[in-house]
Amino acid sequence: MVIRNIILIALILLSLLSCNHTEKRTLQSDKSLIDKLDSTAIQNSGDLIEESEPSEEELFQKAYSNLINSYNKNEIVDSIFIIGTDSFRVRMEYRCLKNTSVVVPTHFLVPNMNKDFSTHDFLLKFIVLKNDEFYFKRTYEKKYFYKQLQNENLKKYGIIFSPYIELVEGNLIFGASISIPLTDVGEGVVDTLSLANLRK
């Protein structure tokens, strides 16, 4: 009877020791697995950061594609502004002239292009209706903004980009960028029109 109890106690102790050893081994393997996962996550997040930043060449190719695609797009923006009892509907149309009148010299485009780049001018048509009746019209070409431009190269090689309109204290603000295509050379230009004092 005593021997049986001793054997039983010994088996219980061995069982407990083996559980403790297995638990330690499991914790150690879990810890090493977690460490591996952490290092993989850090490495993958580093890869994601590197992949998310496009190269200069990729940015150039995207700008080039966007410019070429814009040749066949007519962008139209319709806005309505209320001043007092009057309603002003402002329609802005932005389109390519397809006149191949702008030739950007190679030195603006290096290292992404090794030759001059021929492109087109763009223009904006601007129509205002007051209470659904024709009120005002103006066409903007690049030369309209020459007096505002500080960089002489923009007069020769720039085109109108990114037009916008907004109403500020009864004034219609029309703005755009005159920029050399496929470069970061450009200047913002604006025209301010008082809606109450526009003349046909």
N, C-alpha and C positions, 0 to 999 in steps of 0.2 A: 504494500500500500504506500509506504514511504517512497519507494523507488518510482512508483507510478506518478506520485505527486511531483517528485523532483523532475522527472521527464516532462510532465505537463508544464511546469513552471519554466523549464528550459525551452520548450517549444514556444511558449508565449513570448519569452524574452527574445528569442531568435526572430519570431514573427514581427515583433515591435521594432527590433533593430533593422530588419530588412525593409520594413515600411519607411522608416526614417531615412535609410540609405536611398531607397527609391525616390522618396520625396525630394531629397537633396539633389539627386541626379536629374529629376524632372525640373526642379527649379533652375539648375545649372543649364540644362538644355533649353528651357524656356528663355532664360536670360540671354543665351547665345543666339537664339532665334530672334529675339527682340532686337539685339544689337545688329544682327544681319539686316533685319527689316529697316531699322533706323538708318543704317549706312546706305542701303539701297534707295530709301526715300530721299535721303540727302543728295545722293548722286543723281537720281531722277529729277529732283527739283532743280538741281544745277543744270541738267540737260534742258529742262523746260525753259529756264531763264535764258540760256544761250539760244535756243530755237526761237523764242518769242521776239528776239531783236533782229529784224531783217538787215541784211547787208546793204551797203550803199548802192551796189549794183541792182539788188532787188527793188529798192526804193525807186531807183531811176527807171527800171523797167515798168513798174506800176504806174509812175507818172506818165511815162511814154504811152502806155496802153490807154490810160484815162484821157489823155489829150487826143489821141487818134479817134477814140470812141465819141468824144464830144463834137467832132466835126459833123456828125449826122443827127445830133440831138438838138431840138428846140426846147429850151427850158422856159416854162411860163409860170409866173407867180401871180396869183390874184389875191389881193388883200382888200379888206373893207375897214375904213376908219370913220368913226362918228365924232363930229365936232359940233356941239350944240344940237341944233335940229337938222343939221346937214349930214348926209351920208356920202363918203368919198370912196369910190371903188378904184383901186390902183392896180393896173395890169402891167407887168414887166415881162418882156420877152427877151431872152438871151440866146443869140445864135451865131453860128460861124458864117463868115462871108465867103469862104472857099475861094479866096483870091490869090493865094500863095504869095502874099506881099511881104511876109516877114521871113528873113533869112538870119538865123542865129549862127554867129561865127563859131568855129570849132573850139576856140580857146575858152568859151563859156561852158562847153560840154565835156571837155577832157576831165577824167579819163574814160568816161562812159561812151563817147562817140569820137571818131577820128575824122569827121568831115562836117561841113556846115549842114544845118538842119533847116529845111524850108517848111514853113507852116502858114497858117491863115490868121487874119485879123478876126475879131469878134465884135459884135455891136449889141447895143441894148435899145429896145423900143419901149417907151414909157408912155402910157395913156392913162388919163384920169377922167373918171365920170363923176359928176356931182349930181346927186339925186337922180341917177340913171340917165343923165344927159351929158353929152360930150363937153369936157371942160378944158383939157390941156393935153398936149402931146409934145414929146421931145425924143429925138434919137441921139444916143450917145455913141460916139466913136472915140478911139484912144486920143485923138488930137484935141478933143474937148477939154482934156485934163492936163495938157502940156504945161500950163502955167504952174500947176501944183507940183510937178515932178522935179526933184532935185538931181536925179541921176539922168544925164543926157542919154545914156545907153538905152534907157527905158523908152525913149521917144522912137528910137530906131528899131529896137528888137523886142519891145514889150507888147503884150496883148492884155485885154481885159479878162480878169478872172474873178470868180467868187462874188458876184453882185448881190446886194441885199438892200432892203428898204425897211425903214422904221419911222414911226411918228414920235416926235419929241416936242412937247409943248406947242402943238399946232403946226409944227414944221415937219415936212416930209424930208427925211434924210435918205439920200440915195448914196450908197458907197460901193466900192469895188477895190480890187487890187490890180495895178498895172505891173505885170511881172514878165520876166524873160522866161519863156517856156523851158521846162526841164531843168531849171536852176532855182536857187533860193534867193535870187535877186529880184526885188520888187518893192513897191511903195503903195500904201493905202491912199485912195482919193475919195473925196466926197463932194456932193452937190446938195445944198440945202434949199428947199423950196417952201415958201409959206403957202399953205393950202388956201388960206383966205384971200391971198393976193395974186394968185396965178392968173396969167392972161393967156388967152388962146393964141 
